[in-house]
Amino acid sequence: MNQDQKNRIAAGQGFIAALDQSGGSTPKALKLYGIDESAYSGDAEMFALVHQMRSRIVTSPAFTGERVVGAILFERTMDDRFGGKDAVAYLWEDKGVVPFLKIDKGLEDEADGVQLLKPIPGLDALLARAKAKGVFGTKERSVIKANNPAGIARVLDQQFELARQVLAAGLVPIVEPEVDIKAADKEAIEVELKKGLLARLDQLDPSTPVVLKLTLPSVDGYFQELVDHPAVLKVVALSGGYSRDEANARLARNPGVIASFSRALTEGLSAQQGDAEFNQALDATIESIYRASIA
């Protein structure tokens, strides 16, 4: 584990940019960026366009380690380049941004009010490759849609089993049991989720902590026990479908939690913008998320 990178995340003076849209979410991300599905055909063209978008964000003068402490990459991005340089090396060496890798392969169909992670074939090899490239940690997302204790327990058991595998590979897992913001019983889910997280965190070695990525809670400050837990390196928040302004406002009311926004980060950016306009819009976005993260 890179101690400098660990210290950057622990200090949390900024936020983690989620640049890890995959096959399912890429068309939506491109559409919001002003590129319609009629502009490309097939996965290769689609991923080339989304890589151009990511490159434009990452190579922008607005995107630096002063406000962005980490970035989550899609596997294809990890194997690609930014500014003519290996993407992982560029992030850390040129920008001072800690690199993470999305390792999940999407979600199973809903059962018991939750969506578990699909199997991840070849995971050990992927983790070894990521570690060799200089990746610091991983991200793996499940979704909770209803207050079903058995379903929530299954999500957490799967997440922590995977977290142990990631830790054994010398990487830091971002454990992400997302709660659907549209869930009718969201607040009750968060009670069950926090209880389950604390029980499992108590079984971890604080010398190899994890990062938690959680939906912004219904009750402000509700995750403070998780923020303070010795086995937690950092608690980060996903925007989860809230607008950027709403997500920032909620985040600012949760001390010690920093952002890890995806859609809220790219909101307002467009392929049609010139570089000056694009960089100005990105700078304003980054500043707003940074301010909410350090509030």
C-alpha positions as CSV (number, residue, x, y, z in Angstrom):
1,M,0.0,0.0,0.0
2,N,1.3,3.4,-1.0
3,Q,1.5,5.4,2.3
4,D,1.4,8.8,0.6
5,Q,-1.8,7.8,-1.2
6,K,-3.3,6.4,2.0
7,N,-2.6,9.7,3.8
8,R,-4.2,11.6,1.0
9,I,-7.4,9.7,1.3
10,A,-7.4,9.7,5.1
11,A,-6.9,13.5,5.2
12,G,-9.7,13.8,2.6
13,Q,-9.1,17.5,1.7
14,G,-11.2,17.2,-1.4
15,F,-13.3,14.5,-3.1
16,I,-13.1,11.4,-5.2
17,A,-14.1,11.7,-8.9
18,A,-16.1,8.7,-10.1
19,L,-15.1,8.3,-13.8
20,D,-16.1,4.7,-14.0
21,Q,-19.2,4.6,-16.1
22,S,-19.4,1.1,-17.7
23,G,-21.4,-0.5,-20.5
24,G,-24.8,0.0,-19.0
25,S,-24.3,3.6,-17.9
26,T,-22.1,4.9,-20.7
27,P,-24.9,5.8,-23.2
28,K,-26.7,7.8,-20.5
29,A,-23.4,9.6,-19.6
30,L,-22.7,10.4,-23.2
31,K,-26.2,11.7,-23.8
32,L,-25.9,14.1,-20.8
33,Y,-22.6,15.2,-22.4
34,G,-24.3,16.1,-25.6
35,I,-23.5,13.0,-27.7
36,D,-26.5,11.1,-28.9
37,E,-26.6,7.3,-29.5
38,S,-26.8,8.0,-33.3
39,A,-23.3,9.4,-33.1
40,Y,-21.7,6.0,-32.6
41,S,-22.2,2.4,-33.4
42,G,-21.0,-0.5,-31.3
43,D,-19.1,-0.7,-28.0
44,A,-15.7,0.3,-29.4
45,E,-16.9,3.6,-30.7
46,M,-19.0,4.3,-27.6
47,F,-16.0,3.6,-25.2
48,A,-13.7,5.7,-27.4
49,L,-16.1,8.7,-27.0
50,V,-16.5,8.3,-23.3
51,H,-12.7,8.0,-23.0
52,Q,-12.4,11.3,-24.8
53,M,-14.8,12.8,-22.3
54,R,-12.8,11.4,-19.3
55,S,-9.5,12.6,-20.8
56,R,-10.9,16.1,-21.3
57,I,-11.9,16.1,-17.6
58,V,-8.7,14.7,-16.2
59,T,-6.3,16.7,-18.4
60,S,-8.2,20.0,-17.6
61,P,-6.2,22.5,-15.5
62,A,-9.2,22.5,-13.2
63,F,-8.6,18.8,-12.3
64,T,-5.8,18.6,-9.8
65,G,-5.0,16.9,-6.5
66,E,-5.5,20.2,-4.6
67,R,-9.3,19.6,-4.8
68,V,-9.6,16.0,-6.2
69,V,-8.0,13.5,-3.9
70,G,-8.9,10.4,-5.9
71,A,-10.5,9.1,-9.1
72,I,-12.3,5.8,-9.9
73,L,-11.5,4.3,-13.3
74,F,-13.2,1.8,-15.5
75,E,-11.0,-1.2,-16.4
76,R,-10.7,0.0,-20.0
77,T,-9.6,3.4,-18.7
78,M,-6.9,1.8,-16.5
79,D,-5.4,0.2,-19.6
80,D,-5.6,3.4,-21.6
81,R,-3.8,6.7,-21.5
82,F,-4.3,10.3,-20.4
83,G,-2.2,13.1,-22.0
84,G,-0.1,10.4,-23.9
85,K,0.8,8.7,-20.6
86,D,-0.4,5.5,-18.8
87,A,-3.7,6.6,-17.2
88,V,-2.8,5.4,-13.7
89,A,0.6,7.0,-13.7
90,Y,-0.7,10.2,-15.1
91,L,-3.3,10.6,-12.4
92,W,-0.8,10.1,-9.5
93,E,2.4,11.5,-11.0
94,D,1.1,14.4,-13.0
95,K,-2.0,15.3,-11.0
96,G,-1.5,14.0,-7.5
97,V,-4.8,12.1,-7.7
98,V,-5.1,8.7,-6.1
99,P,-6.2,6.0,-8.6
100,F,-9.0,3.5,-7.9
101,L,-10.4,0.8,-10.1
102,K,-14.1,-0.3,-10.5
103,I,-13.9,-4.1,-10.4
104,D,-17.6,-5.1,-10.3
105,K,-19.3,-6.5,-13.4
106,G,-22.7,-5.1,-12.6
107,L,-25.7,-6.2,-10.6
108,E,-27.8,-9.4,-10.3
109,D,-31.6,-9.0,-10.7
110,E,-33.4,-7.8,-7.6
111,A,-34.3,-10.4,-5.0
112,D,-35.3,-9.7,-1.3
113,G,-35.2,-6.0,-2.0
114,V,-31.6,-5.9,-3.0
115,Q,-29.3,-6.3,-6.1
116,L,-26.2,-8.3,-5.3
117,L,-22.9,-8.1,-7.3
118,K,-22.6,-10.4,-10.3
119,P,-19.7,-12.9,-10.2
120,I,-16.3,-11.3,-11.0
121,P,-14.3,-13.9,-13.1
122,G,-10.5,-13.6,-13.1
123,L,-10.6,-11.2,-10.1
124,D,-7.2,-12.2,-8.6
125,A,-5.5,-11.6,-11.9
126,L,-7.2,-8.2,-12.3
127,L,-6.2,-7.2,-8.8
128,A,-2.6,-8.2,-9.4
129,R,-2.6,-6.2,-12.7
130,A,-4.1,-3.2,-11.0
131,K,-1.6,-3.3,-8.1
132,A,1.3,-3.6,-10.6
133,K,0.1,-0.5,-12.4
134,G,0.0,1.5,-9.3
135,V,-3.8,1.5,-8.5
136,F,-4.4,2.1,-4.8
137,G,-7.9,0.6,-4.3
138,T,-11.1,-0.8,-5.9
139,K,-14.8,0.0,-6.0
140,E,-17.6,-2.5,-6.0
141,R,-21.3,-1.4,-6.0
142,S,-24.5,-3.2,-4.7
143,V,-27.9,-1.7,-4.4
144,I,-30.5,-1.9,-1.6
145,K,-34.1,-1.0,-2.5
146,A,-36.1,-2.1,0.5
147,N,-35.8,-2.7,4.2
148,N,-35.4,-6.4,4.0
149,P,-32.9,-7.5,6.8
150,A,-32.0,-10.8,5.1
151,G,-31.3,-9.0,1.8
152,I,-29.3,-6.3,3.4
153,A,-27.2,-8.9,5.3
154,R,-26.5,-10.7,2.0
155,V,-25.3,-7.5,0.4
156,L,-23.0,-6.8,3.3
157,D,-21.7,-10.4,3.6
158,Q,-20.9,-10.3,-0.2
159,Q,-19.3,-6.9,0.1
160,F,-17.0,-7.8,3.0
161,E,-16.0,-11.1,1.6
162,L,-14.9,-9.3,-1.5
163,A,-13.2,-6.6,0.6
164,R,-11.1,-9.2,2.3
165,Q,-10.0,-10.5,-1.1
166,V,-9.0,-7.0,-2.2
167,L,-7.2,-6.3,1.0
168,A,-5.3,-9.6,0.6
169,A,-4.1,-8.4,-2.8
170,G,-2.6,-5.3,-1.1
171,L,-5.4,-2.9,-2.3
172,V,-8.0,-0.8,-0.4
173,P,-11.6,-1.7,-1.2
174,I,-14.4,0.9,-1.5
175,V,-17.3,-1.0,-0.1
176,E,-20.5,0.4,-1.7
177,P,-23.9,-0.8,-0.6
178,E,-25.9,2.0,-2.3
179,V,-29.4,2.7,-0.9
180,D,-31.8,3.7,-3.6
181,I,-32.9,7.4,-2.9
182,K,-36.4,6.5,-4.1
183,A,-36.8,3.7,-1.5
184,A,-40.0,4.3,0.5
185,D,-38.3,3.2,3.7
186,K,-34.9,4.8,3.1
187,E,-34.4,5.9,6.7
188,A,-35.3,2.5,8.1
189,I,-32.9,0.9,5.6
190,E,-30.1,3.2,6.8
191,V,-30.7,2.0,10.4
192,E,-30.3,-1.6,9.4
193,L,-27.4,-0.8,7.1
194,K,-25.4,1.0,9.8
195,K,-26.0,-1.7,12.3
196,G,-24.7,-4.3,9.8
197,L,-21.7,-2.2,8.7
198,L,-20.6,-1.6,12.3
199,A,-20.8,-5.4,13.1
200,R,-18.6,-6.3,10.2
201,L,-16.2,-3.4,10.6
202,D,-15.6,-4.6,14.1
203,Q,-14.1,-7.8,12.7
204,L,-11.6,-6.0,10.5
205,D,-8.0,-5.1,11.3
206,P,-7.7,-1.3,11.6
207,S,-4.2,-1.5,10.1
208,T,-5.9,-2.5,6.8
209,P,-8.9,-0.2,6.7
210,V,-11.6,0.1,4.0
211,V,-13.4,3.0,2.4
212,L,-17.2,3.1,2.6
213,K,-19.2,4.7,-0.2
214,L,-22.8,5.4,0.9
215,T,-25.9,7.2,-0.2
216,L,-26.3,10.5,1.6
217,P,-28.4,9.7,4.7
218,S,-31.9,10.9,5.5
219,V,-30.7,12.1,9.0
220,D,-27.8,14.5,8.9
221,G,-24.7,13.1,10.6
222,Y,-26.2,9.6,10.8
223,F,-22.9,8.0,9.6
224,Q,-20.7,9.7,12.2
225,E,-20.0,6.3,14.0
226,L,-18.8,5.0,10.6
227,V,-16.6,8.1,10.0
228,D,-15.0,7.6,13.4
229,H,-14.5,3.8,13.1
230,P,-10.9,2.7,13.3
231,A,-11.3,0.2,10.4
232,V,-12.6,3.0,8.1
233,L,-10.1,5.0,6.1
234,K,-12.8,7.4,4.8
235,V,-16.5,7.6,4.2
236,V,-17.5,8.9,0.8
237,A,-20.9,9.8,-0.6
238,L,-22.5,9.0,-3.9
239,S,-24.8,11.5,-5.5
240,G,-27.4,8.8,-6.1
241,G,-29.6,10.7,-8.5
242,Y,-29.8,13.9,-6.5
243,S,-29.0,17.1,-8.5
244,R,-25.5,18.4,-7.8
245,D,-26.9,21.3,-5.8
246,E,-29.0,19.0,-3.6
247,A,-26.2,16.5,-3.2
248,N,-23.7,19.2,-2.2
249,A,-26.2,20.7,0.3
250,R,-26.8,17.3,1.9
251,L,-23.1,16.5,1.9
252,A,-22.2,19.7,3.6
253,R,-24.5,18.7,6.5
254,N,-22.5,15.4,7.1
255,P,-19.1,16.4,8.6
256,G,-16.2,14.0,7.8
257,V,-17.9,12.6,4.7
258,I,-16.5,13.6,1.3
259,A,-18.0,13.3,-2.2
260,S,-17.5,10.6,-4.7
261,F,-19.8,11.9,-7.4
262,S,-20.2,10.6,-11.0
263,R,-23.2,12.1,-12.8
264,A,-23.1,15.2,-10.5
265,L,-19.5,15.8,-11.5
266,T,-20.3,15.8,-15.2
267,E,-23.5,17.8,-14.9
268,G,-23.3,20.9,-17.1
269,L,-20.4,19.7,-19.2
270,S,-20.8,19.3,-22.9
271,A,-18.9,18.0,-26.0
272,Q,-20.1,21.2,-27.7
273,Q,-18.3,23.5,-25.3
274,G,-15.0,25.1,-26.4
275,D,-12.0,24.4,-24.1
276,A,-12.3,27.7,-22.2
277,E,-16.0,27.3,-21.5
278,F,-15.6,23.6,-20.6
279,N,-12.7,24.3,-18.2
280,Q,-14.6,27.1,-16.6
281,A,-17.7,25.0,-16.1
282,L,-15.6,22.1,-14.7
283,D,-13.7,24.4,-12.4
284,A,-17.0,25.8,-10.9
285,T,-18.3,22.2,-10.5
286,I,-15.1,21.0,-8.8
287,E,-15.0,24.0,-6.5
288,S,-18.7,23.4,-5.4
289,I,-18.1,19.7,-4.7
290,Y,-14.8,20.5,-2.9
291,R,-16.4,23.1,-0.7
292,A,-19.2,20.7,0.3
293,S,-16.7,17.9,1.0
294,I,-14.6,20.0,3.4
295,A,-17.5,21.8,5.0
